Amino acid sequence: MWKRFGLTLLVLFLALGLIGCGGKGDGQAQGDSQGPSQIVVGLQAEPTTLDTNQMSDFNSTRAGMEMFEGLVRFKDESTEIEPCLAEKWDISKDGLTYTFYLRKNVKFHDGTPFNADAVKFTVDRQIDKNHPYHNTGEFAYADFTFGKVKEVKVVDPYTVTFVLKEPFAPFLANLAMHSATIVSPEAVKKYGKDFSKNPVGTGPYKFVKWEPGVEIILEKNPNYWGEKAKIDRLVFKPIVDDTTRVTELESGNVDFIVGVSPDDLSRLEANPDFKVIKQPGMHTWWTAMNTLKKPFNDVRVRQAVNYAINREAIVKDILKDTGVLANSPLPPVIWSHTDDVTKYEYNPEKAKQLLKEAGYPNGFEVTYWVPESGSGMQQPTTMATAIQADLAKVGIKVKIQTMEWGTYLDKVFSPPDKNDMLMHQMSWVGDNGDPDNFLYILYSSKQYPTDGFNDSYYKNPKLDELLDKARSEQDQNKRAAMYEEAQKIITADAPVVLVDHETQIVAMKKNIEGFKLHPTGVFRFRGVTIK
């Protein structure tokens, strides 16, 4: 996801200084007569929606996913699948039919029943343009998640069947993603497009209010079907500035933050009042080039830009090793990752030679789009300034243009005929641990925005054929070989400049216990307690 992107996806929050767990204010541990327990989370930016079917950025999923559930889910600290709203399932031998047997006596937060009709409604709403509630949102993940679905059949109130057009290896993993979580049909009918501001799911937390620019408040669901949350209230606050987020944590106004800058990390680690948790991430950060437009429609220009940027210096000096140098679009923690690809060492002279061969001996001018902040975007302006300086050395004059995160996403992920972008930043955090979730959704020509997240509008027929074949192949060893070849094709064509794979880092007050990072980057507070 951008974070969506990311993606992505794929955005983050902060707190009012009124209530903090164990800090300033009146927040108390559960059971204390003075008040309900609460955790205030400082996010990097404002969520763009609380409708999980529409989410395509990190801040939205981090604030919203505790309200929703899918038929299956990922286990803690893993992308292994386990039952959730479905107790069990069957898969036909030909891989075309998935039958799910649903939990009974589960209710949405509005009191309406969860059943097979709700599952069908959730999927059809996204993929059927004639569905009466299709116009209630923009479902950027719909084709990726459900594009192989031919039909959803309600067998009985607690049995639902997905019939696929062809075998689709990542399908079960996709059903654990945010885009496949089940929404309340009655709430969608009631709120229409405003469902994104009035979310109703089945999760351990339920929606209280969203005051844009200030906070989102959730409270625990007392009627939750599973193990109930231990913290009474979650508050998510958007705090765009990295330094301010850390200051708010240190002053006691928030309890938990993400997006810790490298300059602040060592100080927090040395402070006994806080905990810092790290984990290798399913993350890739890049600079995209619009391959449909001059000068980036020439592979030599794209390769020149790759050689001109000192990526090692960015990782070492700016990020201070809070990420690892990226050579492949696939993070090392994802199976089928390979380093046997075209590598672009820092070589300005080679960059100049390629520019000359492409007809740009004196370079060119280009505008570089950069978000003010964003989900998983690390240090966008600082990194952009370093890239600007490197490109100037080979004659490429870069003008940096910054914009607010939500506006930025709208402009970047627009159809190619409506996008005047030539170069911009983006990052992606994997949604399901499958290579398909990086290589297909980001590089298949079928995934041009708004059908997907191919933000460089890159197309290679050989790659498209390979990625399509890998999606239907059931043998993981064969799939791995296909994805290794795909990585070689992508890096040789250089539609993007790959910079790093970020390490997940969160910081929190020491009295917060039981929080575990998840590979997808989504927060899970249901098992968390306050000491």
Stockholm file with secondary structure:
# STOCKHOLM 1.0

chainA/1-531         MWKRFGLTLLVLFLALGLIGCGGKGDGQAQGDSQGPSQIVVGLQAEPTTLDTNQMSDFNSTRAGMEMFEGLVRFKDESTEIEPCLAEKWDISKDGLTYTFYLRKNVKFHDGTPFNADAVKFTVDRQIDKNHPYHNTGEFAYADFTFGKVKEVKVVDPYTVTFVLKEPFAPFLANLAMHSATIVSPEAVKKYGKDFSKNPVGTGPYKFVKWEPGVEIILEKNPNYWGEKAKIDRLVFKPIVDDTTRVTELESGNVDFIVGVSPDDLSRLEANPDFKVIKQPGMHTWWTAMNTLKKPFNDVRVRQAVNYAINREAIVKDILKDTGVLANSPLPPVIWSHTDDVTKYEYNPEKAKQLLKEAGYPNGFEVTYWVPESGSGMQQPTTMATAIQADLAKVGIKVKIQTMEWGTYLDKVFSPPDKNDMLMHQMSWVGDNGDPDNFLYILYSSKQYPTDGFNDSYYKNPKLDELLDKARSEQDQNKRAAMYEEAQKIITADAPVVLVDHETQIVAMKKNIEGFKLHPTGVFRFRGVTIK
#=GR chainA/1-531 SS CBCCBBTTBCCCCCCCTTBCTTSSBSCCCTTCTTCCCEEEEEESSCCSCSCTTTCCSHHHHHHHGGGCCCSEEECTTSCCEEESSEEEEEECTTSCEEEEEECSSCBCTTSCBCCHHHHHHHHHHHHCTTSTTGGGCCCTTHHHHHTTEEEEEEEETTEEEEEESSCCTTHHHHTTSGGGCCCCHHHHHHHGGGGGGSCCCSSSEEEEEEETTTEEEEEECTTCSSSCCSSSEEEEEECCCHHHHHHHHHHTSCSEEECCCHHHHHHHHHCTTEEEEEEECSEEEEEEECTTSTTTTSHHHHHHHHHHSCHHHIIIIISTTSEEECSSSSCTTSTTCCSCSCCCCCCHHHHHHHHHHTTCTTCCEEEEEEESSCTTCCSHHHHHHHHHHHHHTTTCEEEEEEECHHHHHHHHTSCGGGCCCSEEEEEEECSSSCTHHHHHHHHCGGGCTTTSCCTTCCCCHHHHHHHHHHHHCCCHHHHHHHHHHHHHHHHHHCSEEEEEEEEEEEEEETTEESCCCCTTCCCCCTTCEEC
#=GC SS_cons         CBCCBBTTBCCCCCCCTTBCTTSSBSCCCTTCTTCCCEEEEEESSCCSCSCTTTCCSHHHHHHHGGGCCCSEEECTTSCCEEESSEEEEEECTTSCEEEEEECSSCBCTTSCBCCHHHHHHHHHHHHCTTSTTGGGCCCTTHHHHHTTEEEEEEEETTEEEEEESSCCTTHHHHTTSGGGCCCCHHHHHHHGGGGGGSCCCSSSEEEEEEETTTEEEEEECTTCSSSCCSSSEEEEEECCCHHHHHHHHHHTSCSEEECCCHHHHHHHHHCTTEEEEEEECSEEEEEEECTTSTTTTSHHHHHHHHHHSCHHHIIIIISTTSEEECSSSSCTTSTTCCSCSCCCCCCHHHHHHHHHHTTCTTCCEEEEEEESSCTTCCSHHHHHHHHHHHHHTTTCEEEEEEECHHHHHHHHTSCGGGCCCSEEEEEEECSSSCTHHHHHHHHCGGGCTTTSCCTTCCCCHHHHHHHHHHHHCCCHHHHHHHHHHHHHHHHHHCSEEEEEEEEEEEEEETTEESCCCCTTCCCCCTTCEEC
//
